[in-house]
């Protein structure tokens, strides 16, 4: 007759029978831990990486009709059209037109221009390669808007080096003009 000896089981002395309750409890703890891990990974929030304007233009056929995320600076004016608005968003390379509900567009406070840096926003919505609703233009029909960074007014500063160069060149031009007047006489 062969007798099994359990030596490596926690809580069990060498040569004794394992406690069934301990084994069941350990299996139950392992199952609970596994289920908890699975549920945490299933319900965790995963944000999509924003696409660049270059990716949108180059892959327009594949992305047509799909929900995408786009991030950039609001430029130009927010153009209200009934309950919606047109917003141009520039990612540093190109600008894309965004068709957005006006209730979401109210979150935009600064638009990019020569005198201001626009709000940085991230929009998610349906990408249209040739939107039938808007005359065949490439656009995004936004469903959500998230303001990442607020814009601000900027002051144009005069570059002192450029100012000095301009004054020196103006002086040289004046001297050349006077010399040409004397040489003609």
C-alpha positions in Angstrom: 0.0 0.0 0.0 1.3 3.4 -1.0 0.8 6.3 1.3 0.8 9.9 -0.2 2.6 12.5 1.9 1.7 16.2 1.4 4.5 18.4 2.5 4.3 21.6 0.5 0.7 22.5 1.1 0.4 25.6 3.4 -1.1 25.0 6.7 -0.7 21.1 6.5 1.8 19.4 8.7 4.0 16.7 7.1 2.3 13.3 7.1 -1.2 14.6 8.0 -4.3 14.8 5.8 -5.0 18.2 4.2 -7.9 20.1 5.6 -10.6 20.1 2.9 -12.0 23.4 4.2 -8.6 25.1 3.7 -8.3 23.8 0.1 -11.8 25.0 -0.7 -11.2 28.4 0.8 -8.0 28.7 -1.2 -9.7 27.8 -4.4 -12.5 30.2 -3.7 -10.1 33.0 -3.0 -8.3 32.3 -6.3 -11.6 32.3 -8.2 -12.6 35.6 -6.6 -9.3 37.1 -7.4 -9.5 36.0 -11.0 -13.0 37.3 -11.4 -12.1 40.6 -9.8 -9.1 40.9 -12.2 -11.2 40.1 -15.2 -14.0 42.6 -14.2 -11.4 45.4 -13.5 -9.8 44.9 -16.9 -13.2 44.8 -18.7 -14.6 48.0 -17.1 -11.5 50.1 -17.1 -11.7 53.2 -19.2 -9.5 53.1 -22.3 -9.2 56.3 -24.3 -8.4 56.2 -28.0 -5.3 57.9 -29.2 -6.2 61.0 -31.2 -5.5 60.7 -34.9 -3.5 63.4 -36.7 -4.9 65.3 -39.7 -2.3 63.6 -41.9 -3.6 60.1 -40.8 -7.2 61.3 -41.5 -6.3 62.5 -45.0 -4.1 59.5 -46.0 -6.6 56.9 -44.6 -9.8 58.7 -45.4 -11.3 55.7 -47.2 -10.7 53.3 -44.3 -11.9 55.7 -41.6 -15.0 57.0 -43.5 -18.1 56.6 -41.2 -16.0 55.5 -38.2 -15.9 57.1 -34.8 -12.5 58.8 -34.3 -10.8 61.1 -31.9 -9.1 64.3 -33.1 -7.1 66.8 -31.0 -5.9 70.3 -31.8 -6.2 74.1 -31.4 -9.4 75.9 -32.2 -8.7 78.4 -34.9 -10.8 81.1 -36.6 -14.3 81.8 -35.4 -17.0 79.5 -34.0 -19.6 79.8 -36.7 -23.1 79.2 -35.3 -25.6 77.5 -37.7 -29.0 77.0 -35.9 -28.4 74.4 -33.2 -24.9 73.5 -34.5 -21.6 75.2 -35.1 -18.6 74.9 -37.4 -15.3 74.9 -35.6 -11.9 74.6 -37.3 -9.3 72.6 -35.4 -5.6 72.7 -36.3 -3.3 69.9 -35.1 -0.2 71.8 -36.2 -0.1 70.4 -39.7 -3.6 70.8 -41.2 -7.0 72.0 -40.0 -10.2 69.9 -40.1 -13.7 71.2 -39.9 -15.8 70.0 -37.0 -19.6 70.0 -37.1 -20.6 70.2 -33.4 -23.7 70.8 -31.4 -23.7 74.5 -30.2 -24.2 73.4 -26.6 -20.8 71.7 -26.8 -19.3 74.6 -28.7 -20.1 77.0 -25.8 -17.2 75.5 -23.8 -14.8 77.1 -26.3 -13.6 80.4 -24.9 -10.5 81.3 -27.1 -10.0 80.8 -30.8 -6.6 81.0 -32.4 -5.7 84.1 -34.3 -2.8 86.6 -34.5 -3.8 88.0 -31.1 -4.7 84.8 -29.2 -3.8 81.2 -28.8 -6.9 79.0 -29.1 -8.2 76.4 -26.7 -6.8 72.9 -27.2 -9.7 70.5 -27.5 -10.2 66.8 -28.2 -13.3 65.8 -30.1 -14.8 62.4 -30.7 -17.2 61.8 -33.5 -18.0 60.3 -36.9 -15.5 61.0 -39.6 -16.8 61.8 -43.1 -14.4 61.6 -46.1 -17.0 63.3 -48.3 -19.9 64.4 -46.1 -23.2 64.3 -48.1 -24.8 66.7 -45.6 -22.1 69.4 -46.1 -21.4 69.4 -49.9 -18.8 66.6 -50.0 -16.3 68.2 -47.6 -14.0 66.2 -45.3 -15.3 66.8 -41.7 -16.0 65.3 -38.3 -19.5 65.3 -36.8 -18.5 65.6 -33.1 -20.4 63.8 -30.4 -18.2 64.8 -27.5 -15.8 67.6 -26.7 -13.2 67.8 -24.0 -11.2 70.9 -23.4 -7.6 69.9 -22.6 -6.0 73.4 -22.3 -7.5 76.8 -22.2 -6.2 79.4 -24.7 -5.0 82.9 -23.9 -4.3 86.3 -25.4 -0.8 86.9 -26.7 1.1 90.1 -27.0 3.2 90.8 -30.1 6.6 91.7 -28.9 8.9 93.7 -31.1 12.2 91.9 -31.6 15.0 94.4 -30.7 17.5 92.9 -33.0 15.2 93.3 -36.0 14.4 96.8 -35.0 18.1 97.7 -34.8 18.8 96.2 -38.2 15.9 98.1 -39.7 17.2 101.4 -38.2 20.8 100.7 -39.5 19.5 99.9 -43.0 17.4 103.0 -42.9 20.5 105.0 -42.0 22.5 103.4 -44.8 19.7 104.1 -47.3 19.6 107.7 -46.2 23.4 108.1 -46.7 23.2 106.5 -50.1 20.4 108.9 -51.1 22.4 111.9 -49.9 25.5 110.7 -51.8 23.5 110.3 -55.0 22.2 113.9 -54.6 25.8 115.3 -54.2 27.1 113.2 -57.1 24.5 114.5 -59.5 25.5 118.2 -58.8 
